[in-house]
Amino acid sequence: MAELFSLDNLFTLLMLTLLQAVLGFDNLLYISIESKRVAPEKQAMVRKVGIGLAIGLRLLLLFAIMSAISYFQTPFVAFHWDGILEGDVNVHALIVLIGGVFIIYTAFKEIMHMLSLDDLESHGSEAKRSAGTAIAWIVVMNLVFSFDSILSAMALTNVFLVMAAAIVVSGLGMIYLADTVSDFLQKNRMYEVLGLFVLFIVGIMLLSEGGHLAHLSFFGYHIEPMAKSTFYFVLAVLVVVDIVQGRYQRKLIAKRELELKRGQMKHPA
């Protein structure tokens, strides 16, 4: 037991916790958007319960993957249509692909809903999703996002308790930050659009990763996974563009108001 608190294991725990935090940003964004679909007074509870249940299931998933890693990596469907479509689908790839499709669908539906001008008067009274349903989706998608972090953790250490501790610590951090992210999006609605487009890119990233895990190739071109560095670069560019555009719009509005005031002073009623 004392070996668990060795310098090597403590350093590994720190690295795993940081890794979980970096890989968990897209998950945190999804949780914040999903929780907004329930009644306002239940949103904080949904986030906390959803992440709490997901922590427990992540630990079970970690144990399952460590016990049956070959099962998750062994293809169960293979298709080889020479020159057209080839692939070997395993459980890991299938889960990631389904998660990517669902996230793209969710982001696209929310974007279309924001652009819709129909029934604006009934927008405030639209039906909300039940807390149980929202919690279930948060838990399911949390597990989808957890595959990469768990497999990355297994590449750094084979000590179960160290990996479990990193999952718990990062999960508690997500519980703490979930309310902050949701409050920020609520107070700065213009960034909600940015968040949905980032979520859309996350879905594309999962599709590319799932296709790579399944060794998919179309017309001889193999699918390569989108690198995390590419994702964060795109995210940084989107944030900078959004900030610059927002400030430029505020400048134009202020300039227009100033011109109106000058016009009123020159031509008083």
VEXPA-590299 format. One record per residue (C-alpha): residue in one letter; z, x, y. Coordinates in steps of 0.2 Angstrom, whole numbers, padded with zeros to 4 digits, always signed. Layout:
<tikols>
AZXY/...
</tikols>
This chain:
<tikols>
M+0000+0000+0000/A+0004+0014+0012/E-0014+0021+0010/L-0020+0005+0019/F-0012+0012+0035/S-0020+0029+0033/L-0029+0036+0048/D-0046+0033+0040/N-0043+0015+0036/L-0036+0011+0053/F-0052+0019+0061/T-0063+0009+0049/L-0053-0007+0054/L-0056-0003+0072/M-0075+0000+0069/L-0076-0016+0059/T-0068-0027+0072/L-0080-0020+0085/L-0094-0023+0073/Q-0088-0041+0070/A-0087-0044+0089/V-0104-0038+0093/L-0112-0047+0078/G-0102-0063+0082/F-0109-0066+0100/D-0123-0077+0094/N-0111-0087+0083/L-0099-0089+0098/L-0113-0096+0108/Y-0118-0108+0095/I-0100-0114+0093/S-0099-0117+0112/I-0114-0127+0113/E-0110-0137+0097/S-0093-0142+0103/K-0100-0150+0118/R-0107-0164+0108/V-0090-0171+0105/A-0079-0181+0117/P-0072-0169+0130/E-0054-0171+0125/K-0058-0165+0107/Q-0069-0150+0111/A-0055-0137+0112/M-0048-0144+0095/V-0065-0144+0087/R-0068-0125+0092/K-0051-0120+0086/V-0051-0129+0070/G-0069-0125+0066/I-0066-0106+0069/G-0049-0107+0059/L-0057-0115+0044/A-0072-0103+0045/I-0060-0088+0045/G-0053-0094+0028/L-0070-0097+0021/R-0076-0080+0027/L-0062-0072+0017/L-0067-0082+0002/L-0086-0077+0005/L-0081-0059+0006/F-0072-0060-0011/A-0086-0069-0019/I-0099-0057-0012/M-0089-0042-0018/S-0087-0050-0035/A-0105-0055-0037/I-0115-0045-0025/S-0129-0044-0038/Y-0131-0063-0039/F-0134-0064-0020/Q-0147-0050-0020/T-0156-0055-0036/P-0172-0065-0033/F-0173-0083-0041/V-0190-0087-0034/A-0205-0076-0034/F-0223-0080-0028/H-0237-0068-0027/W-0253-0075-0020/D-0263-0059-0018/G-0268-0056+0000/I-0261-0072+0006/L-0242-0074+0003/E-0230-0064-0007/G-0211-0064-0008/D-0195-0063-0019/V-0182-0076-0012/N-0164-0073-0016/V-0148-0083-0011/H-0145-0072+0004/A-0162-0074+0011/L-0163-0092+0008/I-0146-0095+0017/V-0152-0085+0032/L-0169-0093+0033/I-0161-0111+0032/G-0149-0106+0046/G-0163-0099+0057/V-0173-0115+0055/F-0158-0126+0059/I-0154-0115+0075/I-0171-0116+0081/Y-0172-0135+0079/T-0155-0137+0087/A-0160-0126+0102/F-0177-0135+0104/K-0169-0152+0103/E-0156-0148+0116/I-0170-0141+0128/M-0181-0156+0126/H-0166-0167+0129/M-0162-0158+0145/L-0180-0160+0151/S-0181-0178+0147/L-0180-0190+0161/D-0178-0206+0151/D-0162-0217+0152/L-0154-0205+0165/E-0141-0219+0169/S-0135-0220+0151/H-0134-0201+0150/G-0115-0201+0153/S-0112-0215+0140/E-0123-0208+0126/A-0116-0207+0109/K-0105-0192+0105/R-0105-0183+0088/S-0089-0185+0078/A-0076-0171+0078/G-0077-0169+0059/T-0096-0167+0059/A-0095-0154+0073/I-0082-0145+0064/A-0092-0145+0048/W-0108-0138+0057/I-0097-0125+0065/V-0090-0119+0048/V-0107-0119+0040/M-0116-0110+0053/N-0101-0098+0054/L-0104-0094+0036/V-0123-0091+0039/F-0119-0079+0053/S-0106-0070+0043/F-0117-0063+0029/D-0124-0049+0040/S-0106-0044+0046/I-0099-0044+0028/L-0113-0034+0021/S-0112-0022+0035/A-0093-0021+0032/M-0096-0017+0014/A-0107-0002+0019/L-0092+0005+0029/T-0078+0003+0016/N-0074-0005-0001/V-0056-0009+0004/F-0054-0028+0003/L-0039-0029+0014/V-0047-0019+0028/M-0062-0030+0028/A-0051-0045+0028/A-0040-0039+0042/A-0056-0036+0053/I-0062-0054+0049/V-0045-0061+0054/V-0044-0051+0070/S-0062-0055+0076/G-0059-0073+0071/L-0044-0074+0082/G-0053-0066+0096/M-0067-0079+0094/I-0054-0093+0095/Y-0048-0085+0111/L-0065-0083+0119/A-0073-0099+0113/D-0064-0109+0127/T-0069-0096+0140/V-0087-0097+0135/S-0087-0116+0135/D-0079-0117+0152/F-0091-0105+0159/L-0106-0115+0153/Q-0098-0131+0159/K-0095-0124+0177/N-0112-0115+0178/R-0124-0128+0171/M-0139-0117+0175/Y-0133-0104+0162/E-0133-0118+0149/V-0152-0117+0149/L-0151-0098+0147/G-0139-0100+0133/L-0151-0112+0124/F-0165-0100+0125/V-0154-0086+0119/L-0150-0097+0104/F-0168-0100+0101/I-0171-0081+0100/V-0156-0080+0088/G-0165-0093+0077/I-0181-0082+0077/M-0170-0067+0073/L-0163-0075+0058/L-0180-0081+0052/S-0187-0063+0053/E-0171-0056+0044/G-0173-0069+0031/G-0191-0066+0029/H-0187-0047+0027/L-0174-0050+0014/A-0186-0061+0004/H-0199-0047+0006/L-0211-0060+0013/S-0228-0055+0018/F-0243-0065+0025/F-0260-0058+0023/G-0254-0041+0019/Y-0242-0040+0034/H-0224-0038+0029/I-0211-0047+0040/E-0199-0035+0049/P-0182-0040+0055/M-0179-0041+0074/A-0167-0026+0078/K-0150-0031+0086/S-0154-0018+0099/T-0170-0028+0103/F-0160-0044+0104/Y-0147-0037+0116/F-0161-0030+0127/V-0170-0047+0128/L-0153-0055+0131/A-0150-0042+0146/V-0167-0045+0153/L-0165-0064+0153/V-0147-0063+0161/V-0154-0051+0175/V-0169-0063+0178/D-0158-0078+0178/I-0146-0070+0191/V-0160-0064+0202/Q-0169-0080+0202/G-0152-0090+0205/R-0148-0079+0220/Y-0166-0080+0227/Q-0166-0099+0226/R-0149-0099+0235/K-0157-0088+0249/L-0172-0100+0251/I-0160-0115+0252/A-0149-0106+0265/K-0165-0101+0275/R-0172-0119+0274/E-0155-0126+0280/L-0155-0113+0294/E-0172-0118+0300/L-0167-0137+0300/K-0152-0133+0311/R-0163-0123+0323/G-0175-0137+0323/Q-0162-0150+0327/M-0155-0139+0341/K-0172-0138+0349/H-0175-0156+0348/P-0159-0165+0350/A-0158-0184+0346/
</tikols>
